Amino acid sequence: MLDFDFPFDNSYARELPGCYVAWQPAPVSSPRLLFVNDALAIELGLPAPALAGEAGARWLSGCELPAGAEPIAQAYAGHQFGGFSPQLGDGRALLIGELIDQHGRRRDLAFKGSGRTPFSRGGDGKAAVGPMLREALIGEAMHALGIPTTRALAVAATGEVVLREAKLPGAVLTRVASSHLRVGTFQYFAARGETERVRQLADYAIARHDAALVGDPDRFHAFFAAVARRQATLVASWMHVGFIHGVMNTDNMTISGETIDYGPCAFMEACNPAAVFSSIDHQGRYAFGNQPVIARWNLARLAETLLPLFHEDPERAVARAMEVIDAFPAWFAQALLAGHRRKLGLRPGAGLDAQRDEADAALADDWLALLQAHGVDHTLGWRQLAHAVEEEGAGGASLAGLFPPAGAPALGEWLERWRRRLAGEAGDAAARAAAMRRASPWIIPRNHRVEEALSAASDRGDLQPFEQLLEALRHPFDEHPLHARYAEPAPAAATACYRTFCGT
């Protein structure tokens, strides 16, 4: 056992009986650690060196839990690709407990792949090495990009075989989150007519994520607005870096505003609003450009669960819900514009000048349309634009080289507009370029590099490609020569046939 007292304080288990089932993780045969997030462990106040040892492997695989852990399977429902499933829940996951981290924040520790639960619906409750290492890679990449996200504390191999389309090595992920409350958590009890349970959940969520609202007579409506604003900011941040979640079901939308579930996710290469990589998204419901629309749709489903808390008059309750739902597009547009201004080298100022906001939004939209029209890589297009601030000529050879010859006139026209706009900004070119490079990454988790690393780990037990890629992803804005291969786009043919899977 680990020679360390974990300071668990399990508020969900303590305050919300009836919202979960107490359950134990399944022991595994030969636990072995593949990944430990030392920096996150320290942030949580955990002994990183001890976690890396044999005792840590037994704990992080579920074989031996530390004192104070109260493993529970949380209940939730969800709309999956538009169809409602009244009972989903933690079918292969367990909330192990909660810790107060070094910054005073409450954080969930949860297992994924720890065996069957009462919510497994016929599944085996297991997970494979590849998908769990994917969660670690993408979560750390998103964190380094400054995007709110759940993160992996560890991935432990189980020494067992998981049967999917083939025999795969098994693994357990330990995930850290601000909470695992989802839109689907509220849907589970609302669908059963348990209004008082929904009220308890809402008060718990408010105390945990919006403490300033505790005791406010209008707290439930204000809470809904706070969730909507967090989602507007989150999805805008996805759009800034070309991230496609791939499975924006309501059970994958967190109340905290963190990205959760990195199954069929991907990063877009050639700029394309219709980009879809998920093997199960046959209609493009969760395409890159649809993500803000789906976020609003999901928020409407949350509103449905909270209507009795908004007002006793049903018509008035709906009207209050619509105040937030109708405000969401503007909140999203503000967050999107704020990020685009940073990427364009412009000062913030959304809402101060409506005419300027409209012009700057059009400048960003036209840039994205230009990238799309000429099949330019989304990440490199933005990155080379930052370099163009300091380069001579109409935009610099680095940027012009991304466009085909036929695109040169349109590029030149847009750059002329952009430079006229920059002329009204204070600051020198070097400072502006540096600020733009801090907003537009050089490295993202390129899909072919992710698959390369996961295949090596899963098929050959070789973790070196994973570790090298992880190191590069933790420094996405730094142009280090040793990481140059990770900045290169995949061949167009490889991207055209690339598909991601949910890993269940």
FENFENZI-V19957 format. One record per residue. N is the residue number from 0. RES is the residue in three letters. PHI is phi in degrees with one decimal (NA if undefined). PSI is psi in whole degrees, 0 to 359 (* if undefined). D_FIRST is the distance of its C-alpha to the first C-alpha in whole Angstrom. Layout:
BEGIN
n = (N & N)
res = (RES & RES)
phi = (PHI & PHI)
psi = (PSI & PSI)
d_first = (D_FIRST & D_FIRST)
END
This chain:
BEGIN
n = (0 & 1 & 2 & 3 & 4 & 5 & 6 & 7 & 8 & 9 & 10 & 11 & 12 & 13 & 14 & 15 & 16 & 17 & 18 & 19 & 20 & 21 & 22 & 23 & 24 & 25 & 26 & 27 & 28 & 29 & 30 & 31 & 32 & 33 & 34 & 35 & 36 & 37 & 38 & 39 & 40 & 41 & 42 & 43 & 44 & 45 & 46 & 47 & 48 & 49 & 50 & 51 & 52 & 53 & 54 & 55 & 56 & 57 & 58 & 59 & 60 & 61 & 62 & 63 & 64 & 65 & 66 & 67 & 68 & 69 & 70 & 71 & 72 & 73 & 74 & 75 & 76 & 77 & 78 & 79 & 80 & 81 & 82 & 83 & 84 & 85 & 86 & 87 & 88 & 89 & 90 & 91 & 92 & 93 & 94 & 95 & 96 & 97 & 98 & 99 & 100 & 101 & 102 & 103 & 104 & 105 & 106 & 107 & 108 & 109 & 110 & 111 & 112 & 113 & 114 & 115 & 116 & 117 & 118 & 119 & 120 & 121 & 122 & 123 & 124 & 125 & 126 & 127 & 128 & 129 & 130 & 131 & 132 & 133 & 134 & 135 & 136 & 137 & 138 & 139 & 140 & 141 & 142 & 143 & 144 & 145 & 146 & 147 & 148 & 149 & 150 & 151 & 152 & 153 & 154 & 155 & 156 & 157 & 158 & 159 & 160 & 161 & 162 & 163 & 164 & 165 & 166 & 167 & 168 & 169 & 170 & 171 & 172 & 173 & 174 & 175 & 176 & 177 & 178 & 179 & 180 & 181 & 182 & 183 & 184 & 185 & 186 & 187 & 188 & 189 & 190 & 191 & 192 & 193 & 194 & 195 & 196 & 197 & 198 & 199 & 200 & 201 & 202 & 203 & 204 & 205 & 206 & 207 & 208 & 209 & 210 & 211 & 212 & 213 & 214 & 215 & 216 & 217 & 218 & 219 & 220 & 221 & 222 & 223 & 224 & 225 & 226 & 227 & 228 & 229 & 230 & 231 & 232 & 233 & 234 & 235 & 236 & 237 & 238 & 239 & 240 & 241 & 242 & 243 & 244 & 245 & 246 & 247 & 248 & 249 & 250 & 251 & 252 & 253 & 254 & 255 & 256 & 257 & 258 & 259 & 260 & 261 & 262 & 263 & 264 & 265 & 266 & 267 & 268 & 269 & 270 & 271 & 272 & 273 & 274 & 275 & 276 & 277 & 278 & 279 & 280 & 281 & 282 & 283 & 284 & 285 & 286 & 287 & 288 & 289 & 290 & 291 & 292 & 293 & 294 & 295 & 296 & 297 & 298 & 299 & 300 & 301 & 302 & 303 & 304 & 305 & 306 & 307 & 308 & 309 & 310 & 311 & 312 & 313 & 314 & 315 & 316 & 317 & 318 & 319 & 320 & 321 & 322 & 323 & 324 & 325 & 326 & 327 & 328 & 329 & 330 & 331 & 332 & 333 & 334 & 335 & 336 & 337 & 338 & 339 & 340 & 341 & 342 & 343 & 344 & 345 & 346 & 347 & 348 & 349 & 350 & 351 & 352 & 353 & 354 & 355 & 356 & 357 & 358 & 359 & 360 & 361 & 362 & 363 & 364 & 365 & 366 & 367 & 368 & 369 & 370 & 371 & 372 & 373 & 374 & 375 & 376 & 377 & 378 & 379 & 380 & 381 & 382 & 383 & 384 & 385 & 386 & 387 & 388 & 389 & 390 & 391 & 392 & 393 & 394 & 395 & 396 & 397 & 398 & 399 & 400 & 401 & 402 & 403 & 404 & 405 & 406 & 407 & 408 & 409 & 410 & 411 & 412 & 413 & 414 & 415 & 416 & 417 & 418 & 419 & 420 & 421 & 422 & 423 & 424 & 425 & 426 & 427 & 428 & 429 & 430 & 431 & 432 & 433 & 434 & 435 & 436 & 437 & 438 & 439 & 440 & 441 & 442 & 443 & 444 & 445 & 446 & 447 & 448 & 449 & 450 & 451 & 452 & 453 & 454 & 455 & 456 & 457 & 458 & 459 & 460 & 461 & 462 & 463 & 464 & 465 & 466 & 467 & 468 & 469 & 470 & 471 & 472 & 473 & 474 & 475 & 476 & 477 & 478 & 479 & 480 & 481 & 482 & 483 & 484 & 485 & 486 & 487 & 488 & 489 & 490 & 491 & 492 & 493 & 494 & 495 & 496 & 497 & 498 & 499 & 500 & 501 & 502 & 503)
res = (MET & LEU & ASP & PHE & ASP & PHE & PRO & PHE & ASP & ASN & SER & TYR & ALA & ARG & GLU & LEU & PRO & GLY & CYS & TYR & VAL & ALA & TRP & GLN & PRO & ALA & PRO & VAL & SER & SER & PRO & ARG & LEU & LEU & PHE & VAL & ASN & ASP & ALA & LEU & ALA & ILE & GLU & LEU & GLY & LEU & PRO & ALA & PRO & ALA & LEU & ALA & GLY & GLU & ALA & GLY & ALA & ARG & TRP & LEU & SER & GLY & CYS & GLU & LEU & PRO & ALA & GLY & ALA & GLU & PRO & ILE & ALA & GLN & ALA & TYR & ALA & GLY & HIS & GLN & PHE & GLY & GLY & PHE & SER & PRO & GLN & LEU & GLY & ASP & GLY & ARG & ALA & LEU & LEU & ILE & GLY & GLU & LEU & ILE & ASP & GLN & HIS & GLY & ARG & ARG & ARG & ASP & LEU & ALA & PHE & LYS & GLY & SER & GLY & ARG & THR & PRO & PHE & SER & ARG & GLY & GLY & ASP & GLY & LYS & ALA & ALA & VAL & GLY & PRO & MET & LEU & ARG & GLU & ALA & LEU & ILE & GLY & GLU & ALA & MET & HIS & ALA & LEU & GLY & ILE & PRO & THR & THR & ARG & ALA & LEU & ALA & VAL & ALA & ALA & THR & GLY & GLU & VAL & VAL & LEU & ARG & GLU & ALA & LYS & LEU & PRO & GLY & ALA & VAL & LEU & THR & ARG & VAL & ALA & SER & SER & HIS & LEU & ARG & VAL & GLY & THR & PHE & GLN & TYR & PHE & ALA & ALA & ARG & GLY & GLU & THR & GLU & ARG & VAL & ARG & GLN & LEU & ALA & ASP & TYR & ALA & ILE & ALA & ARG & HIS & ASP & ALA & ALA & LEU & VAL & GLY & ASP & PRO & ASP & ARG & PHE & HIS & ALA & PHE & PHE & ALA & ALA & VAL & ALA & ARG & ARG & GLN & ALA & THR & LEU & VAL & ALA & SER & TRP & MET & HIS & VAL & GLY & PHE & ILE & HIS & GLY & VAL & MET & ASN & THR & ASP & ASN & MET & THR & ILE & SER & GLY & GLU & THR & ILE & ASP & TYR & GLY & PRO & CYS & ALA & PHE & MET & GLU & ALA & CYS & ASN & PRO & ALA & ALA & VAL & PHE & SER & SER & ILE & ASP & HIS & GLN & GLY & ARG & TYR & ALA & PHE & GLY & ASN & GLN & PRO & VAL & ILE & ALA & ARG & TRP & ASN & LEU & ALA & ARG & LEU & ALA & GLU & THR & LEU & LEU & PRO & LEU & PHE & HIS & GLU & ASP & PRO & GLU & ARG & ALA & VAL & ALA & ARG & ALA & MET & GLU & VAL & ILE & ASP & ALA & PHE & PRO & ALA & TRP & PHE & ALA & GLN & ALA & LEU & LEU & ALA & GLY & HIS & ARG & ARG & LYS & LEU & GLY & LEU & ARG & PRO & GLY & ALA & GLY & LEU & ASP & ALA & GLN & ARG & ASP & GLU & ALA & ASP & ALA & ALA & LEU & ALA & ASP & ASP & TRP & LEU & ALA & LEU & LEU & GLN & ALA & HIS & GLY & VAL & ASP & HIS & THR & LEU & GLY & TRP & ARG & GLN & LEU & ALA & HIS & ALA & VAL & GLU & GLU & GLU & GLY & ALA & GLY & GLY & ALA & SER & LEU & ALA & GLY & LEU & PHE & PRO & PRO & ALA & GLY & ALA & PRO & ALA & LEU & GLY & GLU & TRP & LEU & GLU & ARG & TRP & ARG & ARG & ARG & LEU & ALA & GLY & GLU & ALA & GLY & ASP & ALA & ALA & ALA & ARG & ALA & ALA & ALA & MET & ARG & ARG & ALA & SER & PRO & TRP & ILE & ILE & PRO & ARG & ASN & HIS & ARG & VAL & GLU & GLU & ALA & LEU & SER & ALA & ALA & SER & ASP & ARG & GLY & ASP & LEU & GLN & PRO & PHE & GLU & GLN & LEU & LEU & GLU & ALA & LEU & ARG & HIS & PRO & PHE & ASP & GLU & HIS & PRO & LEU & HIS & ALA & ARG & TYR & ALA & GLU & PRO & ALA & PRO & ALA & ALA & ALA & THR & ALA & CYS & TYR & ARG & THR & PHE & CYS & GLY & THR)
phi = (NA & -66.8 & -86.5 & -162.9 & -92.6 & -78.2 & -82.3 & -68.9 & -142.0 & -93.0 & -68.8 & -62.9 & -65.2 & -77.3 & -100.8 & -127.0 & -59.8 & 94.1 & -102.0 & -162.5 & -124.1 & -63.9 & -155.4 & -115.7 & -67.6 & -77.4 & -64.8 & -118.3 & -80.3 & -140.7 & -67.0 & -150.5 & -77.3 & -100.9 & -155.8 & -131.4 & -89.8 & -58.3 & -63.0 & -68.7 & -58.9 & -63.6 & -59.6 & -82.6 & 80.1 & -101.9 & -80.8 & -55.2 & -61.2 & -67.6 & -64.0 & -77.9 & -89.2 & -63.9 & -64.5 & -63.7 & -62.9 & -69.9 & -71.2 & -75.4 & -106.1 & 93.3 & -72.0 & -138.4 & -90.0 & -71.7 & -58.3 & 96.5 & -70.1 & -130.7 & -65.1 & -138.7 & -99.2 & -79.9 & -90.5 & -160.4 & -113.6 & 168.1 & -87.2 & -113.5 & 53.3 & 91.8 & -99.2 & -85.9 & -111.8 & -70.1 & -140.1 & -114.7 & 81.0 & -73.8 & -81.9 & -145.2 & -134.1 & -143.4 & -80.0 & -82.0 & 167.2 & -125.2 & -123.6 & -96.4 & -79.6 & -67.1 & -103.2 & 80.8 & -94.9 & -79.4 & -131.7 & -80.6 & -114.1 & -136.4 & -92.3 & -133.8 & 95.2 & -94.8 & 109.5 & -64.6 & -134.8 & -61.8 & -102.3 & -73.8 & 51.4 & 89.2 & -79.1 & -89.6 & 72.6 & -100.0 & -138.7 & -107.0 & -56.9 & -56.7 & -61.0 & -74.1 & -68.3 & -60.3 & -58.5 & -64.8 & -61.3 & -71.1 & -61.1 & -68.9 & -63.1 & -63.4 & -61.1 & -67.0 & -78.9 & 83.6 & -100.6 & -55.1 & -158.0 & -70.9 & -137.6 & -90.7 & -82.1 & -162.8 & -131.0 & -116.8 & -71.9 & -97.9 & 79.0 & -115.3 & -101.7 & -108.9 & -93.2 & -126.9 & -72.2 & -151.6 & -80.5 & -125.4 & -70.7 & -83.5 & -156.3 & -124.3 & -98.5 & -105.6 & -105.9 & -113.0 & -145.0 & -62.5 & -172.3 & -106.1 & -68.0 & -129.2 & -56.0 & -63.9 & -62.7 & -68.8 & -64.0 & -57.2 & -85.2 & -64.4 & -64.8 & -97.5 & 71.0 & -91.6 & -61.4 & -66.0 & -66.5 & -61.7 & -62.4 & -62.4 & -61.5 & -63.7 & -64.8 & -63.8 & -63.2 & -63.3 & -61.0 & -85.6 & -116.0 & -140.9 & -59.6 & -65.0 & -91.0 & -57.3 & 85.1 & -69.8 & -58.9 & -105.5 & -64.8 & -70.1 & -67.7 & -64.9 & -62.8 & -60.0 & -63.7 & -64.9 & -61.5 & -63.5 & -64.6 & -63.2 & -68.5 & -60.8 & -66.8 & -62.8 & -65.8 & -60.3 & -66.2 & -62.4 & -64.8 & -63.1 & -111.9 & 77.2 & -84.6 & -117.8 & -64.1 & 91.5 & -149.7 & -81.1 & -69.5 & -67.2 & -78.1 & -112.6 & -110.7 & -85.8 & -71.0 & -73.3 & 86.8 & -97.8 & -70.3 & -137.0 & 74.4 & -105.9 & -74.7 & -86.8 & -81.9 & -164.8 & -107.6 & -66.5 & -101.2 & -61.2 & -64.4 & -160.8 & -59.8 & -89.3 & -61.5 & -139.2 & -120.7 & -64.8 & -68.5 & -106.1 & -94.8 & -69.9 & -98.8 & 72.2 & -56.6 & -106.0 & -59.8 & -50.0 & -73.2 & -85.3 & -59.2 & -64.1 & -66.4 & -68.3 & -58.8 & -64.6 & -61.4 & -63.1 & -65.0 & -63.4 & -67.5 & -64.0 & -57.7 & -58.6 & -75.0 & -98.4 & -51.2 & -62.8 & -88.3 & -75.9 & -168.7 & -72.6 & -84.0 & -56.5 & -66.3 & -66.3 & -63.2 & -63.9 & -60.1 & -67.8 & -62.5 & -67.3 & -56.7 & -77.8 & -61.0 & -74.3 & -81.1 & -57.2 & -56.5 & -68.8 & -63.0 & -63.5 & -60.7 & -64.0 & -67.0 & -64.3 & -64.3 & -59.3 & -68.5 & -65.3 & -61.9 & -61.1 & -72.1 & -89.7 & 83.4 & -105.1 & -70.0 & -67.8 & 154.6 & -57.8 & 90.1 & -85.3 & -147.7 & -60.8 & -66.3 & -66.5 & -57.2 & -63.5 & -67.1 & -68.3 & -62.9 & -66.1 & -61.3 & -67.3 & -61.3 & -69.4 & -64.2 & -64.2 & -64.4 & -66.8 & -60.5 & -65.6 & -59.8 & -112.7 & 63.3 & -81.9 & -61.1 & -60.2 & -68.3 & -70.9 & -60.0 & -66.5 & -65.2 & -72.0 & -63.1 & -62.5 & -65.6 & -63.7 & -59.0 & -100.2 & -90.0 & -78.2 & 88.3 & -67.6 & 177.9 & 92.4 & -64.0 & -62.6 & -72.0 & -59.9 & -67.7 & -80.2 & -102.6 & -69.9 & -53.0 & -66.9 & -88.9 & -59.8 & -61.4 & -65.5 & -61.9 & -61.5 & -63.5 & -66.3 & -62.0 & -64.2 & -59.7 & -62.9 & -67.9 & -62.9 & -67.1 & -64.7 & -61.6 & -87.9 & -101.0 & -79.2 & 103.0 & -90.3 & -63.0 & -63.9 & -66.0 & -65.0 & -62.0 & -62.8 & -65.6 & -65.3 & -67.6 & -75.3 & -104.5 & -125.7 & -66.7 & -86.5 & -120.1 & -125.8 & -72.2 & -57.0 & -60.0 & -69.7 & -73.9 & -62.4 & -64.4 & -59.8 & -68.8 & -69.1 & -63.9 & -62.2 & -70.5 & -78.4 & -84.3 & -121.1 & 69.0 & -98.1 & -91.7 & -61.7 & -60.4 & -61.4 & -66.7 & -68.5 & -64.7 & -59.0 & -60.9 & -66.2 & -67.6 & -77.4 & -134.0 & -70.0 & -99.0 & -97.8 & -89.3 & -92.7 & -55.0 & -67.9 & -105.5 & -58.3 & -63.4 & -80.3 & -91.0 & -82.0 & -64.8 & -72.8 & -56.2 & -55.9 & -64.5 & -68.6 & -66.4 & -61.8 & -107.1 & -74.5 & -135.4 & -112.8 & -131.2 & -75.7 & 77.1 & -81.9)
psi = (152 & 133 & 69 & 138 & 115 & 126 & 63 & 142 & 92 & 80 & 324 & 312 & 326 & 320 & 346 & 55 & 142 & 352 & 9 & 173 & 125 & 134 & 160 & 143 & 151 & 130 & 151 & 165 & 314 & 75 & 139 & 130 & 131 & 333 & 132 & 130 & 89 & 315 & 319 & 321 & 315 & 319 & 325 & 354 & 24 & 154 & 95 & 315 & 321 & 325 & 332 & 352 & 188 & 320 & 323 & 321 & 322 & 323 & 313 & 358 & 353 & 3 & 320 & 112 & 144 & 160 & 140 & 345 & 138 & 80 & 131 & 148 & 118 & 144 & 136 & 162 & 198 & 150 & 120 & 112 & 38 & 345 & 136 & 129 & 111 & 342 & 111 & 272 & 176 & 90 & 340 & 25 & 158 & 134 & 115 & 324 & 182 & 143 & 151 & 118 & 185 & 345 & 9 & 13 & 139 & 131 & 137 & 142 & 123 & 146 & 151 & 125 & 20 & 17 & 174 & 150 & 175 & 348 & 13 & 340 & 45 & 352 & 169 & 352 & 9 & 170 & 160 & 161 & 312 & 303 & 327 & 323 & 329 & 316 & 319 & 313 & 308 & 322 & 317 & 324 & 314 & 319 & 316 & 332 & 353 & 21 & 128 & 131 & 152 & 157 & 157 & 126 & 324 & 159 & 125 & 128 & 145 & 344 & 8 & 165 & 136 & 129 & 117 & 233 & 346 & 175 & 125 & 150 & 137 & 159 & 159 & 130 & 139 & 114 & 141 & 133 & 155 & 327 & 167 & 20 & 133 & 167 & 320 & 335 & 316 & 323 & 325 & 313 & 328 & 322 & 338 & 7 & 19 & 72 & 322 & 324 & 321 & 320 & 317 & 317 & 315 & 317 & 322 & 314 & 321 & 313 & 327 & 323 & 342 & 59 & 334 & 343 & 352 & 129 & 351 & 128 & 333 & 29 & 327 & 320 & 318 & 323 & 315 & 318 & 321 & 318 & 316 & 319 & 321 & 319 & 324 & 316 & 318 & 308 & 324 & 320 & 327 & 315 & 327 & 329 & 5 & 26 & 135 & 113 & 316 & 338 & 66 & 50 & 160 & 338 & 355 & 18 & 115 & 151 & 331 & 340 & 20 & 147 & 134 & 147 & 100 & 48 & 269 & 38 & 165 & 163 & 131 & 141 & 272 & 134 & 121 & 110 & 336 & 6 & 129 & 132 & 344 & 131 & 343 & 359 & 74 & 333 & 0 & 26 & 319 & 33 & 160 & 308 & 345 & 350 & 319 & 324 & 318 & 322 & 316 & 319 & 316 & 321 & 326 & 324 & 323 & 317 & 321 & 325 & 335 & 356 & 314 & 341 & 341 & 318 & 147 & 336 & 117 & 320 & 318 & 324 & 316 & 318 & 320 & 321 & 318 & 335 & 317 & 315 & 320 & 337 & 340 & 314 & 321 & 321 & 317 & 315 & 321 & 316 & 320 & 315 & 321 & 316 & 320 & 324 & 318 & 319 & 335 & 354 & 23 & 151 & 154 & 170 & 22 & 136 & 348 & 333 & 101 & 321 & 318 & 320 & 314 & 318 & 319 & 321 & 320 & 322 & 316 & 316 & 319 & 328 & 314 & 322 & 324 & 317 & 317 & 315 & 330 & 13 & 32 & 142 & 129 & 312 & 312 & 329 & 311 & 320 & 316 & 337 & 322 & 318 & 328 & 339 & 324 & 350 & 152 & 165 & 190 & 347 & 357 & 145 & 326 & 315 & 313 & 329 & 345 & 343 & 146 & 160 & 325 & 340 & 355 & 315 & 315 & 321 & 315 & 319 & 316 & 318 & 325 & 317 & 314 & 317 & 326 & 320 & 319 & 333 & 336 & 3 & 145 & 163 & 155 & 169 & 320 & 316 & 320 & 315 & 319 & 319 & 321 & 321 & 334 & 347 & 343 & 108 & 153 & 325 & 132 & 170 & 82 & 134 & 321 & 329 & 324 & 312 & 323 & 314 & 318 & 322 & 319 & 318 & 317 & 317 & 326 & 357 & 21 & 110 & 355 & 315 & 322 & 312 & 323 & 317 & 318 & 317 & 318 & 319 & 336 & 354 & 62 & 341 & 356 & 126 & 79 & 130 & 326 & 343 & 10 & 323 & 334 & 349 & 351 & 131 & 157 & 157 & 143 & 323 & 323 & 319 & 323 & 328 & 9 & 135 & 144 & 159 & 157 & 343 & 14 & *)
d_first = (0 & 4 & 6 & 9 & 11 & 12 & 16 & 16 & 20 & 21 & 25 & 25 & 24 & 25 & 29 & 30 & 29 & 31 & 30 & 27 & 26 & 22 & 20 & 17 & 16 & 17 & 15 & 16 & 16 & 16 & 14 & 15 & 15 & 19 & 19 & 17 & 20 & 19 & 22 & 21 & 17 & 19 & 22 & 19 & 18 & 14 & 13 & 15 & 14 & 10 & 11 & 13 & 10 & 9 & 5 & 8 & 10 & 8 & 8 & 11 & 13 & 12 & 10 & 7 & 8 & 7 & 10 & 13 & 13 & 17 & 17 & 21 & 24 & 27 & 30 & 33 & 36 & 38 & 41 & 40 & 43 & 45 & 45 & 43 & 40 & 39 & 36 & 33 & 30 & 26 & 27 & 24 & 22 & 20 & 20 & 16 & 17 & 19 & 19 & 22 & 22 & 23 & 27 & 26 & 26 & 24 & 23 & 21 & 18 & 19 & 18 & 21 & 21 & 19 & 21 & 24 & 25 & 28 & 29 & 29 & 33 & 33 & 30 & 27 & 25 & 24 & 24 & 25 & 24 & 28 & 28 & 24 & 25 & 28 & 27 & 25 & 28 & 30 & 28 & 28 & 32 & 33 & 31 & 33 & 36 & 35 & 35 & 33 & 30 & 27 & 24 & 22 & 18 & 17 & 18 & 16 & 18 & 18 & 20 & 22 & 25 & 27 & 30 & 33 & 36 & 34 & 31 & 29 & 25 & 23 & 20 & 18 & 19 & 17 & 21 & 21 & 25 & 27 & 27 & 27 & 30 & 33 & 37 & 36 & 34 & 37 & 39 & 37 & 38 & 42 & 42 & 42 & 44 & 41 & 43 & 41 & 38 & 39 & 40 & 36 & 35 & 37 & 37 & 33 & 34 & 36 & 34 & 31 & 33 & 37 & 36 & 40 & 41 & 40 & 43 & 45 & 48 & 48 & 44 & 44 & 46 & 45 & 41 & 43 & 45 & 42 & 40 & 43 & 43 & 40 & 40 & 44 & 42 & 39 & 41 & 44 & 41 & 40 & 44 & 44 & 42 & 43 & 40 & 40 & 38 & 39 & 38 & 39 & 38 & 38 & 35 & 34 & 36 & 33 & 35 & 33 & 35 & 32 & 33 & 30 & 30 & 31 & 32 & 36 & 36 & 38 & 40 & 44 & 46 & 50 & 50 & 51 & 50 & 50 & 48 & 45 & 43 & 41 & 42 & 42 & 44 & 47 & 49 & 48 & 47 & 44 & 46 & 46 & 49 & 48 & 45 & 46 & 48 & 45 & 43 & 46 & 47 & 43 & 44 & 47 & 44 & 42 & 45 & 46 & 43 & 44 & 48 & 48 & 46 & 49 & 52 & 53 & 56 & 55 & 57 & 56 & 53 & 53 & 55 & 53 & 50 & 53 & 53 & 50 & 50 & 53 & 52 & 49 & 51 & 52 & 49 & 48 & 51 & 50 & 47 & 48 & 51 & 49 & 47 & 50 & 52 & 49 & 49 & 53 & 53 & 54 & 54 & 52 & 54 & 54 & 56 & 58 & 61 & 61 & 63 & 61 & 58 & 60 & 61 & 58 & 56 & 59 & 59 & 55 & 56 & 59 & 56 & 54 & 57 & 58 & 55 & 55 & 59 & 58 & 55 & 53 & 49 & 48 & 46 & 48 & 51 & 50 & 48 & 52 & 53 & 51 & 53 & 56 & 57 & 57 & 59 & 63 & 65 & 64 & 60 & 60 & 59 & 56 & 56 & 59 & 58 & 55 & 59 & 61 & 65 & 66 & 63 & 65 & 67 & 65 & 62 & 65 & 66 & 63 & 62 & 65 & 64 & 61 & 62 & 65 & 62 & 60 & 64 & 63 & 60 & 59 & 57 & 58 & 57 & 54 & 52 & 53 & 52 & 48 & 48 & 48 & 46 & 43 & 44 & 45 & 42 & 43 & 40 & 38 & 36 & 39 & 39 & 39 & 37 & 34 & 35 & 35 & 32 & 30 & 32 & 31 & 28 & 28 & 31 & 30 & 27 & 28 & 26 & 29 & 31 & 29 & 27 & 31 & 32 & 29 & 30 & 34 & 33 & 31 & 35 & 37 & 40 & 40 & 43 & 41 & 43 & 40 & 39 & 42 & 42 & 40 & 42 & 45 & 46 & 45 & 49 & 50 & 50 & 47 & 46 & 49 & 47 & 43 & 41 & 38 & 36 & 34 & 31 & 30)
END
